[in-house]
């Protein structure tokens, strides 16, 4: 019997990447399973690079919006798909409404925000047992009470050669030199950003050594990347705000190495099998690390870490300011 699953996807880039671990796990442990993902429109290029996903269904409601009528109308449309199970990855009340109204017989998710009744396969999260976000996602693919195996699949995005060629041609990039991709932004907030002057120091060192440096990020990161350009004495390829998410994914696939804050692009780079140096300040690599064996995580051990705040509550940002460029350069140039 074919299992037809509706996954209610998360709202952040990094979380959506990690959700692929669940998609891959389900395909490995079910002979015949079809997975559709209810997700924000921005995530479609990401889901298109996950071969386990049968269909990405656009959630026509913005993050944080209740919109009960819209949710009910969408749920009625989804009834005809005859899903056998829904898995709600967000812990919000809102994320459980559509599976309930769509009359999906088995509705799985963690307990949170009064979801009793909306979910009938309600799990109690054991944070000590599953410290990593990806473990929490994959565990929802198990039967209640079943133990998560020691090994489980990590995200692995697939890129087509045609897409790679098109993006290189569009931005007129020369691939004769190795590429250091730098991702200096962070949608979560400025506390997660390593200082621009430190990124500039790294850029100078690599360009002088014969590399090219590509700066990637969203439109909101453009001021950050422009400051890095201004502070460095070398020429970088500043593509922040110039690419779609789809193009950014394809560009990262060309990276020789990646230097990044804890961000969605970090998780994309890991899922593209890229060697990563990841800089952590207010967040914890014990919850959302880059899932790649070649990754290196650099973080200080200050008493105030991790605070998980968007802006440094102590107003000194020591967790990033005291993580000096030489440490990052050593990690980037160490071939071990």
Secondary structure, DSSP 8 states (H G I E B T S, - for coil): --EEEEEE--SSHHHHHHHHHHHHHHHHH-SSEEEEEEE-GGGHHHHTT-TT-SEEEE--S-TT---HHHHHHHHHHHGGG--SEEEE-S-SSGGGHHHHHTT-SEEEEE--SS-BTTBSEEE---TTT--SHHHHHHHTTS-TT----S----------HHHHHHHHHHTT--TTS-EEEEE---TT-GGG---HHHHHHHHHHHHHTT-EEEE---GGGHHHHHHHHHHSSS--EE-TTTS-HHHHHHHHTT-SEEEEESSHHHHHHHHTT--EEEE-SSS-TTTS----TT-EEE----TT-----SS-TTSS-HHHHTS-HHHHHHHHH---
